[in-house]
């Protein structure tokens, strides 16, 4: 799955490498890889709070808040 970084001014996308981590509300970060340029980038950790769908929508609260819906 590809997501955008909220504060990123260019059109680079982050490829999420572990979808279970993305869906886990107890995981604050996800492992991903920036897709920019022609060379494969090294994986890194990205805070879920900084990630958005390519459309600009935020991630679902149930993916970020371990206490949702309480």
PyMOL Python script that loads the backbone (N, CA, C, O; Angstrom):
from pymol import cmd

cmd.read_pdbstr("""\
ATOM      1  N   UNK A   1       0.854  -1.157   0.000  1.00  0.00           N
ATOM      2  CA  UNK A   1       0.000   0.000   0.000  1.00  0.00           C
ATOM      3  C   UNK A   1       0.906   1.228   0.000  1.00  0.00           C
ATOM      4  O   UNK A   1       1.945   1.244   0.659  1.00  0.00           O
ATOM      5  N   UNK A   2       0.506   2.246  -0.738  1.00  0.00           N
ATOM      6  CA  UNK A   2       1.259   3.485  -0.819  1.00  0.00           C
ATOM      7  C   UNK A   2       0.514   4.602  -0.096  1.00  0.00           C
ATOM      8  O   UNK A   2      -0.695   4.767  -0.259  1.00  0.00           O
ATOM      9  N   UNK A   3       1.258   5.365   0.706  1.00  0.00           N
ATOM     10  CA  UNK A   3       0.708   6.492   1.447  1.00  0.00           C
ATOM     11  C   UNK A   3       1.600   7.707   1.249  1.00  0.00           C
ATOM     12  O   UNK A   3       2.754   7.577   0.841  1.00  0.00           O
ATOM     13  N   UNK A   4       1.069   8.878   1.537  1.00  0.00           N
ATOM     14  CA  UNK A   4       1.840  10.116   1.457  1.00  0.00           C
ATOM     15  C   UNK A   4       2.216  10.567   2.855  1.00  0.00           C
ATOM     16  O   UNK A   4       1.532  10.256   3.830  1.00  0.00           O
ATOM     17  N   UNK A   5       3.321  11.311   2.940  1.00  0.00           N
ATOM     18  CA  UNK A   5       3.721  11.920   4.203  1.00  0.00           C
ATOM     19  C   UNK A   5       3.030  13.273   4.295  1.00  0.00           C
ATOM     20  O   UNK A   5       3.051  14.043   3.334  1.00  0.00           O
ATOM     21  N   UNK A   6       2.433  13.566   5.412  1.00  0.00           N
ATOM     22  CA  UNK A   6       1.614  14.775   5.582  1.00  0.00           C
ATOM     23  C   UNK A   6       2.393  16.049   5.292  1.00  0.00           C
ATOM     24  O   UNK A   6       1.858  16.941   4.634  1.00  0.00           O
ATOM     25  N   UNK A   7       3.627  16.174   5.751  1.00  0.00           N
ATOM     26  CA  UNK A   7       4.384  17.416   5.599  1.00  0.00           C
ATOM     27  C   UNK A   7       5.269  17.421   4.363  1.00  0.00           C
ATOM     28  O   UNK A   7       6.067  18.341   4.179  1.00  0.00           O
ATOM     29  N   UNK A   8       5.142  16.425   3.528  1.00  0.00           N
ATOM     30  CA  UNK A   8       5.991  16.318   2.340  1.00  0.00           C
ATOM     31  C   UNK A   8       5.409  17.181   1.232  1.00  0.00           C
ATOM     32  O   UNK A   8       4.258  17.000   0.834  1.00  0.00           O
ATOM     33  N   UNK A   9       6.213  18.127   0.732  1.00  0.00           N
ATOM     34  CA  UNK A   9       5.733  19.044  -0.299  1.00  0.00           C
ATOM     35  C   UNK A   9       5.791  18.457  -1.703  1.00  0.00           C
ATOM     36  O   UNK A   9       5.157  18.979  -2.620  1.00  0.00           O
ATOM     37  N   UNK A  10       6.536  17.388  -1.875  1.00  0.00           N
ATOM     38  CA  UNK A  10       6.574  16.798  -3.216  1.00  0.00           C
ATOM     39  C   UNK A  10       5.578  15.647  -3.297  1.00  0.00           C
ATOM     40  O   UNK A  10       4.786  15.435  -2.378  1.00  0.00           O
ATOM     41  N   UNK A  11       5.620  14.925  -4.371  1.00  0.00           N
ATOM     42  CA  UNK A  11       4.627  13.866  -4.578  1.00  0.00           C
ATOM     43  C   UNK A  11       5.179  12.485  -4.255  1.00  0.00           C
ATOM     44  O   UNK A  11       4.687  11.488  -4.783  1.00  0.00           O
ATOM     45  N   UNK A  12       6.198  12.409  -3.395  1.00  0.00           N
ATOM     46  CA  UNK A  12       6.779  11.122  -3.024  1.00  0.00           C
ATOM     47  C   UNK A  12       5.779  10.290  -2.226  1.00  0.00           C
ATOM     48  O   UNK A  12       5.001  10.812  -1.428  1.00  0.00           O
ATOM     49  N   UNK A  13       5.826   9.009  -2.461  1.00  0.00           N
ATOM     50  CA  UNK A  13       4.950   8.086  -1.745  1.00  0.00           C
ATOM     51  C   UNK A  13       5.791   7.156  -0.878  1.00  0.00           C
ATOM     52  O   UNK A  13       6.945   6.863  -1.192  1.00  0.00           O
ATOM     53  N   UNK A  14       5.194   6.701   0.213  1.00  0.00           N
ATOM     54  CA  UNK A  14       5.821   5.716   1.088  1.00  0.00           C
ATOM     55  C   UNK A  14       5.127   4.390   0.838  1.00  0.00           C
ATOM     56  O   UNK A  14       3.905   4.290   0.946  1.00  0.00           O
ATOM     57  N   UNK A  15       5.908   3.373   0.505  1.00  0.00           N
ATOM     58  CA  UNK A  15       5.371   2.024   0.359  1.00  0.00           C
ATOM     59  C   UNK A  15       5.402   1.375   1.737  1.00  0.00           C
ATOM     60  O   UNK A  15       6.478   1.186   2.303  1.00  0.00           O
ATOM     61  N   UNK A  16       4.251   1.035   2.279  1.00  0.00           N
ATOM     62  CA  UNK A  16       4.173   0.372   3.582  1.00  0.00           C
ATOM     63  C   UNK A  16       4.591  -1.079   3.386  1.00  0.00           C
ATOM     64  O   UNK A  16       4.012  -1.797   2.571  1.00  0.00           O
ATOM     65  N   UNK A  17       5.605  -1.505   4.140  1.00  0.00           N
ATOM     66  CA  UNK A  17       6.165  -2.841   3.971  1.00  0.00           C
ATOM     67  C   UNK A  17       5.488  -3.888   4.840  1.00  0.00           C
ATOM     68  O   UNK A  17       5.589  -5.082   4.559  1.00  0.00           O
ATOM     69  N   UNK A  18       4.797  -3.459   5.894  1.00  0.00           N
ATOM     70  CA  UNK A  18       4.131  -4.395   6.801  1.00  0.00           C
ATOM     71  C   UNK A  18       2.714  -3.893   7.074  1.00  0.00           C
ATOM     72  O   UNK A  18       2.515  -3.020   7.919  1.00  0.00           O
ATOM     73  N   UNK A  19       1.742  -4.438   6.370  1.00  0.00           N
ATOM     74  CA  UNK A  19       0.362  -3.985   6.526  1.00  0.00           C
ATOM     75  C   UNK A  19      -0.201  -4.301   7.905  1.00  0.00           C
ATOM     76  O   UNK A  19      -1.039  -3.552   8.408  1.00  0.00           O
ATOM     77  N   UNK A  20       0.238  -5.393   8.529  1.00  0.00           N
ATOM     78  CA  UNK A  20      -0.235  -5.701   9.882  1.00  0.00           C
ATOM     79  C   UNK A  20       0.137  -4.584  10.840  1.00  0.00           C
ATOM     80  O   UNK A  20      -0.650  -4.219  11.714  1.00  0.00           O
ATOM     81  N   UNK A  21       1.324  -4.046  10.677  1.00  0.00           N
ATOM     82  CA  UNK A  21       1.784  -2.935  11.506  1.00  0.00           C
ATOM     83  C   UNK A  21       0.912  -1.696  11.266  1.00  0.00           C
ATOM     84  O   UNK A  21       0.599  -0.968  12.208  1.00  0.00           O
ATOM     85  N   UNK A  22       0.526  -1.461  10.026  1.00  0.00           N
ATOM     86  CA  UNK A  22      -0.323  -0.322   9.683  1.00  0.00           C
ATOM     87  C   UNK A  22      -1.691  -0.444  10.348  1.00  0.00           C
ATOM     88  O   UNK A  22      -2.215   0.540  10.870  1.00  0.00           O
ATOM     89  N   UNK A  23      -2.264  -1.628  10.333  1.00  0.00           N
ATOM     90  CA  UNK A  23      -3.604  -1.839  10.877  1.00  0.00           C
ATOM     91  C   UNK A  23      -3.619  -1.973  12.400  1.00  0.00           C
ATOM     92  O   UNK A  23      -4.677  -1.849  13.017  1.00  0.00           O
ATOM     93  N   UNK A  24      -2.460  -2.225  13.015  1.00  0.00           N
ATOM     94  CA  UNK A  24      -2.359  -2.430  14.459  1.00  0.00           C
ATOM     95  C   UNK A  24      -2.428  -1.082  15.191  1.00  0.00           C
ATOM     96  O   UNK A  24      -1.520  -0.264  15.041  1.00  0.00           O
ATOM     97  N   UNK A  25      -3.483  -0.834  15.978  1.00  0.00           N
ATOM     98  CA  UNK A  25      -3.604   0.458  16.663  1.00  0.00           C
ATOM     99  C   UNK A  25      -2.554   0.663  17.758  1.00  0.00           C
ATOM    100  O   UNK A  25      -2.377   1.788  18.225  1.00  0.00           O
ATOM    101  N   UNK A  26      -1.856  -0.393  18.176  1.00  0.00           N
ATOM    102  CA  UNK A  26      -0.826  -0.275  19.209  1.00  0.00           C
ATOM    103  C   UNK A  26       0.542   0.069  18.615  1.00  0.00           C
ATOM    104  O   UNK A  26       1.471   0.390  19.356  1.00  0.00           O
ATOM    105  N   UNK A  27       0.676   0.007  17.299  1.00  0.00           N
ATOM    106  CA  UNK A  27       1.928   0.365  16.630  1.00  0.00           C
ATOM    107  C   UNK A  27       1.867   1.831  16.227  1.00  0.00           C
ATOM    108  O   UNK A  27       1.001   2.224  15.446  1.00  0.00           O
ATOM    109  N   UNK A  28       2.778   2.642  16.751  1.00  0.00           N
ATOM    110  CA  UNK A  28       2.790   4.079  16.451  1.00  0.00           C
ATOM    111  C   UNK A  28       3.491   4.378  15.130  1.00  0.00           C
ATOM    112  O   UNK A  28       3.245   5.416  14.516  1.00  0.00           O
ATOM    113  N   UNK A  29       4.360   3.475  14.691  1.00  0.00           N
ATOM    114  CA  UNK A  29       5.116   3.659  13.460  1.00  0.00           C
ATOM    115  C   UNK A  29       4.895   2.481  12.525  1.00  0.00           C
ATOM    116  O   UNK A  29       4.490   1.398  12.947  1.00  0.00           O
ATOM    117  N   UNK A  30       5.169   2.715  11.253  1.00  0.00           N
ATOM    118  CA  UNK A  30       5.145   1.631  10.278  1.00  0.00           C
ATOM    119  C   UNK A  30       6.466   1.632   9.521  1.00  0.00           C
ATOM    120  O   UNK A  30       7.090   2.676   9.331  1.00  0.00           O
ATOM    121  N   UNK A  31       6.873   0.469   9.103  1.00  0.00           N
ATOM    122  CA  UNK A  31       8.077   0.367   8.294  1.00  0.00           C
ATOM    123  C   UNK A  31       7.692   0.573   6.842  1.00  0.00           C
ATOM    124  O   UNK A  31       6.753  -0.043   6.337  1.00  0.00           O
ATOM    125  N   UNK A  32       8.435   1.454   6.175  1.00  0.00           N
ATOM    126  CA  UNK A  32       8.128   1.747   4.790  1.00  0.00           C
ATOM    127  C   UNK A  32       9.351   2.185   4.029  1.00  0.00           C
ATOM    128  O   UNK A  32      10.449   2.299   4.575  1.00  0.00           O
ATOM    129  N   UNK A  33       9.134   2.427   2.751  1.00  0.00           N
ATOM    130  CA  UNK A  33      10.218   2.833   1.861  1.00  0.00           C
ATOM    131  C   UNK A  33       9.711   3.953   0.963  1.00  0.00           C
ATOM    132  O   UNK A  33       8.682   3.809   0.304  1.00  0.00           O
ATOM    133  N   UNK A  34      10.434   5.064   0.939  1.00  0.00           N
ATOM    134  CA  UNK A  34      10.067   6.202   0.080  1.00  0.00           C
ATOM    135  C   UNK A  34      10.298   5.815  -1.374  1.00  0.00           C
ATOM    136  O   UNK A  34      11.315   5.212  -1.716  1.00  0.00           O
ATOM    137  N   UNK A  35       9.354   6.163  -2.207  1.00  0.00           N
ATOM    138  CA  UNK A  35       9.497   5.968  -3.646  1.00  0.00           C
ATOM    139  C   UNK A  35       9.697   7.335  -4.279  1.00  0.00           C
ATOM    140  O   UNK A  35       8.741   8.063  -4.545  1.00  0.00           O
ATOM    141  N   UNK A  36      10.937   7.660  -4.509  1.00  0.00           N
ATOM    142  CA  UNK A  36      11.293   8.936  -5.142  1.00  0.00           C
ATOM    143  C   UNK A  36      12.542   8.695  -5.979  1.00  0.00           C
ATOM    144  O   UNK A  36      13.504   8.090  -5.504  1.00  0.00           O
ATOM    145  N   UNK A  37      12.530   9.151  -7.182  1.00  0.00           N
ATOM    146  CA  UNK A  37      13.677   8.922  -8.042  1.00  0.00           C
ATOM    147  C   UNK A  37      13.670   7.513  -8.594  1.00  0.00           C
ATOM    148  O   UNK A  37      12.665   6.805  -8.530  1.00  0.00           O
ATOM    149  N   UNK A  38      14.792   7.126  -9.130  1.00  0.00           N
ATOM    150  CA  UNK A  38      14.873   5.814  -9.787  1.00  0.00           C
ATOM    151  C   UNK A  38      15.481   4.736  -8.912  1.00  0.00           C
ATOM    152  O   UNK A  38      15.277   3.550  -9.172  1.00  0.00           O
ATOM    153  N   UNK A  39      16.233   5.121  -7.864  1.00  0.00           N
ATOM    154  CA  UNK A  39      16.891   4.130  -7.030  1.00  0.00           C
ATOM    155  C   UNK A  39      15.998   3.710  -5.868  1.00  0.00           C
ATOM    156  O   UNK A  39      15.253   4.516  -5.310  1.00  0.00           O
ATOM    157  N   UNK A  40      16.092   2.421  -5.515  1.00  0.00           N
ATOM    158  CA  UNK A  40      15.348   1.891  -4.373  1.00  0.00           C
ATOM    159  C   UNK A  40      15.932   2.479  -3.090  1.00  0.00           C
ATOM    160  O   UNK A  40      17.141   2.419  -2.868  1.00  0.00           O
ATOM    161  N   UNK A  41      15.080   3.041  -2.258  1.00  0.00           N
ATOM    162  CA  UNK A  41      15.513   3.646  -0.997  1.00  0.00           C
ATOM    163  C   UNK A  41      15.528   2.605   0.110  1.00  0.00           C
ATOM    164  O   UNK A  41      14.845   1.585   0.025  1.00  0.00           O
ATOM    165  N   UNK A  42      16.313   2.870   1.152  1.00  0.00           N
ATOM    166  CA  UNK A  42      16.365   1.984   2.307  1.00  0.00           C
ATOM    167  C   UNK A  42      15.081   2.124   3.119  1.00  0.00           C
ATOM    168  O   UNK A  42      14.505   3.210   3.184  1.00  0.00           O
ATOM    169  N   UNK A  43      14.624   1.026   3.742  1.00  0.00           N
ATOM    170  CA  UNK A  43      13.437   1.106   4.595  1.00  0.00           C
ATOM    171  C   UNK A  43      13.690   1.986   5.810  1.00  0.00           C
ATOM    172  O   UNK A  43      14.824   2.122   6.270  1.00  0.00           O
ATOM    173  N   UNK A  44      12.624   2.579   6.319  1.00  0.00           N
ATOM    174  CA  UNK A  44      12.700   3.391   7.525  1.00  0.00           C
ATOM    175  C   UNK A  44      11.381   3.346   8.263  1.00  0.00           C
ATOM    176  O   UNK A  44      10.390   2.827   7.750  1.00  0.00           O
ATOM    177  N   UNK A  45      11.368   3.887   9.464  1.00  0.00           N
ATOM    178  CA  UNK A  45      10.152   3.947  10.267  1.00  0.00           C
ATOM    179  C   UNK A  45       9.475   5.294  10.053  1.00  0.00           C
ATOM    180  O   UNK A  45      10.136   6.333  10.034  1.00  0.00           O
ATOM    181  N   UNK A  46       8.156   5.271   9.892  1.00  0.00           N
ATOM    182  CA  UNK A  46       7.370   6.474   9.667  1.00  0.00           C
ATOM    183  C   UNK A  46       6.222   6.506  10.663  1.00  0.00           C
ATOM    184  O   UNK A  46       5.491   5.524  10.787  1.00  0.00           O
ATOM    185  N   UNK A  47       6.048   7.624  11.381  1.00  0.00           N
ATOM    186  CA  UNK A  47       4.934   7.728  12.333  1.00  0.00           C
ATOM    187  C   UNK A  47       3.593   7.718  11.597  1.00  0.00           C
ATOM    188  O   UNK A  47       3.414   8.417  10.600  1.00  0.00           O
ATOM    189  N   UNK A  48       2.681   6.935  12.090  1.00  0.00           N
ATOM    190  CA  UNK A  48       1.349   6.867  11.477  1.00  0.00           C
ATOM    191  C   UNK A  48       0.671   8.231  11.444  1.00  0.00           C
ATOM    192  O   UNK A  48      -0.076   8.529  10.512  1.00  0.00           O
ATOM    193  N   UNK A  49       0.924   9.059  12.450  1.00  0.00           N
ATOM    194  CA  UNK A  49       0.295  10.379  12.517  1.00  0.00           C
ATOM    195  C   UNK A  49       0.689  11.243  11.321  1.00  0.00           C
ATOM    196  O   UNK A  49      -0.037  12.174  10.973  1.00  0.00           O
ATOM    197  N   UNK A  50       1.830  10.951  10.686  1.00  0.00           N
ATOM    198  CA  UNK A  50       2.321  11.751   9.569  1.00  0.00           C
ATOM    199  C   UNK A  50       1.875  11.216   8.212  1.00  0.00           C
ATOM    200  O   UNK A  50       2.141  11.840   7.186  1.00  0.00           O
ATOM    201  N   UNK A  51       1.204  10.075   8.195  1.00  0.00           N
ATOM    202  CA  UNK A  51       0.834   9.440   6.928  1.00  0.00           C
ATOM    203  C   UNK A  51      -0.610   9.746   6.544  1.00  0.00           C
ATOM    204  O   UNK A  51      -1.487   9.868   7.399  1.00  0.00           O
ATOM    205  N   UNK A  52      -0.834   9.865   5.252  1.00  0.00           N
ATOM    206  CA  UNK A  52      -2.155  10.115   4.672  1.00  0.00           C
ATOM    207  C   UNK A  52      -2.327   9.225   3.458  1.00  0.00           C
ATOM    208  O   UNK A  52      -1.350   8.752   2.877  1.00  0.00           O
ATOM    209  N   UNK A  53      -3.568   9.000   3.080  1.00  0.00           N
ATOM    210  CA  UNK A  53      -3.831   8.335   1.808  1.00  0.00           C
ATOM    211  C   UNK A  53      -3.442   9.298   0.684  1.00  0.00           C
ATOM    212  O   UNK A  53      -3.420  10.510   0.900  1.00  0.00           O
ATOM    213  N   UNK A  54      -3.138   8.787  -0.502  1.00  0.00           N
ATOM    214  CA  UNK A  54      -2.785   9.680  -1.613  1.00  0.00           C
ATOM    215  C   UNK A  54      -3.844  10.744  -1.903  1.00  0.00           C
ATOM    216  O   UNK A  54      -3.520  11.799  -2.447  1.00  0.00           O
ATOM    217  N   UNK A  55      -5.080  10.486  -1.554  1.00  0.00           N
ATOM    218  CA  UNK A  55      -6.162  11.464  -1.755  1.00  0.00           C
ATOM    219  C   UNK A  55      -6.112  12.606  -0.734  1.00  0.00           C
ATOM    220  O   UNK A  55      -6.808  13.610  -0.884  1.00  0.00           O
ATOM    221  N   UNK A  56      -5.280  12.445   0.311  1.00  0.00           N
ATOM    222  CA  UNK A  56      -5.183  13.456   1.362  1.00  0.00           C
ATOM    223  C   UNK A  56      -5.955  13.111   2.618  1.00  0.00           C
ATOM    224  O   UNK A  56      -5.825  13.797   3.632  1.00  0.00           O
ATOM    225  N   UNK A  57      -6.759  12.057   2.568  1.00  0.00           N
ATOM    226  CA  UNK A  57      -7.532  11.648   3.745  1.00  0.00           C
ATOM    227  C   UNK A  57      -6.608  11.061   4.813  1.00  0.00           C
ATOM    228  O   UNK A  57      -5.601  10.425   4.501  1.00  0.00           O
ATOM    229  N   UNK A  58      -6.968  11.286   6.072  1.00  0.00           N
ATOM    230  CA  UNK A  58      -6.193  10.720   7.173  1.00  0.00           C
ATOM    231  C   UNK A  58      -6.465   9.222   7.291  1.00  0.00           C
ATOM    232  O   UNK A  58      -7.442   8.705   6.748  1.00  0.00           O
ATOM    233  N   UNK A  59      -5.588   8.550   8.005  1.00  0.00           N
ATOM    234  CA  UNK A  59      -5.790   7.121   8.258  1.00  0.00           C
ATOM    235  C   UNK A  59      -6.973   6.946   9.211  1.00  0.00           C
ATOM    236  O   UNK A  59      -7.241   7.823  10.032  1.00  0.00           O
ATOM    237  N   UNK A  60      -7.677   5.829   9.109  1.00  0.00           N
ATOM    238  CA  UNK A  60      -8.799   5.589  10.026  1.00  0.00           C
ATOM    239  C   UNK A  60      -8.336   5.599  11.485  1.00  0.00           C
ATOM    240  O   UNK A  60      -7.248   5.125  11.813  1.00  0.00           O
ATOM    241  N   UNK A  61      -9.165   6.133  12.323  1.00  0.00           N
ATOM    242  CA  UNK A  61      -8.837   6.228  13.748  1.00  0.00           C
ATOM    243  C   UNK A  61      -8.606   4.847  14.369  1.00  0.00           C
ATOM    244  O   UNK A  61      -7.783   4.704  15.273  1.00  0.00           O
ATOM    245  N   UNK A  62      -9.319   3.847  13.895  1.00  0.00           N
ATOM    246  CA  UNK A  62      -9.179   2.495  14.457  1.00  0.00           C
ATOM    247  C   UNK A  62      -7.798   1.898  14.163  1.00  0.00           C
ATOM    248  O   UNK A  62      -7.417   0.909  14.789  1.00  0.00           O
ATOM    249  N   UNK A  63      -7.047   2.475  13.231  1.00  0.00           N
ATOM    250  CA  UNK A  63      -5.685   2.026  12.939  1.00  0.00           C
ATOM    251  C   UNK A  63      -4.666   2.723  13.833  1.00  0.00           C
ATOM    252  O   UNK A  63      -3.513   2.297  13.906  1.00  0.00           O
ATOM    253  N   UNK A  64      -5.081   3.797  14.517  1.00  0.00           N
ATOM    254  CA  UNK A  64      -4.141   4.605  15.284  1.00  0.00           C
ATOM    255  C   UNK A  64      -4.424   4.657  16.769  1.00  0.00           C
ATOM    256  O   UNK A  64      -3.504   4.860  17.561  1.00  0.00           O
ATOM    257  N   UNK A  65      -5.670   4.480  17.167  1.00  0.00           N
ATOM    258  CA  UNK A  65      -6.081   4.670  18.556  1.00  0.00           C
ATOM    259  C   UNK A  65      -6.439   3.316  19.196  1.00  0.00           C
ATOM    260  O   UNK A  65      -7.467   2.729  18.857  1.00  0.00           O
ATOM    261  N   UNK A  66      -5.606   2.822  20.112  1.00  0.00           N
ATOM    262  CA  UNK A  66      -5.892   1.523  20.737  1.00  0.00           C
ATOM    263  C   UNK A  66      -7.153   1.538  21.600  1.00  0.00           C
ATOM    264  O   UNK A  66      -7.665   0.478  21.962  1.00  0.00           O
ATOM    265  N   UNK A  67      -7.656   2.724  21.932  1.00  0.00           N
ATOM    266  CA  UNK A  67      -8.862   2.828  22.763  1.00  0.00           C
ATOM    267  C   UNK A  67     -10.115   3.096  21.952  1.00  0.00           C
ATOM    268  O   UNK A  67     -11.185   3.306  22.524  1.00  0.00           O
ATOM    269  N   UNK A  68     -10.005   3.093  20.639  1.00  0.00           N
ATOM    270  CA  UNK A  68     -11.165   3.331  19.776  1.00  0.00           C
ATOM    271  C   UNK A  68     -12.067   2.123  19.852  1.00  0.00           C
ATOM    272  O   UNK A  68     -11.548   1.009  19.775  1.00  0.00           O
ATOM    273  N   UNK A  69     -13.328   2.241  19.991  1.00  0.00           N
ATOM    274  CA  UNK A  69     -14.229   3.358  20.019  1.00  0.00           C
ATOM    275  C   UNK A  69     -14.581   3.834  21.419  1.00  0.00           C
ATOM    276  O   UNK A  69     -15.559   4.565  21.580  1.00  0.00           O
ATOM    277  N   UNK A  70     -13.840   3.456  22.410  1.00  0.00           N
ATOM    278  CA  UNK A  70     -14.203   3.799  23.796  1.00  0.00           C
ATOM    279  C   UNK A  70     -13.873   5.201  24.130  1.00  0.00           C
ATOM    280  O   UNK A  70     -14.116   5.642  25.253  1.00  0.00           O
TER     281      UNK A  70
END
""", "prot")
cmd.dss("prot")
cmd.show_as("cartoon", "prot")
cmd.util.cbc("prot")
cmd.orient("prot")
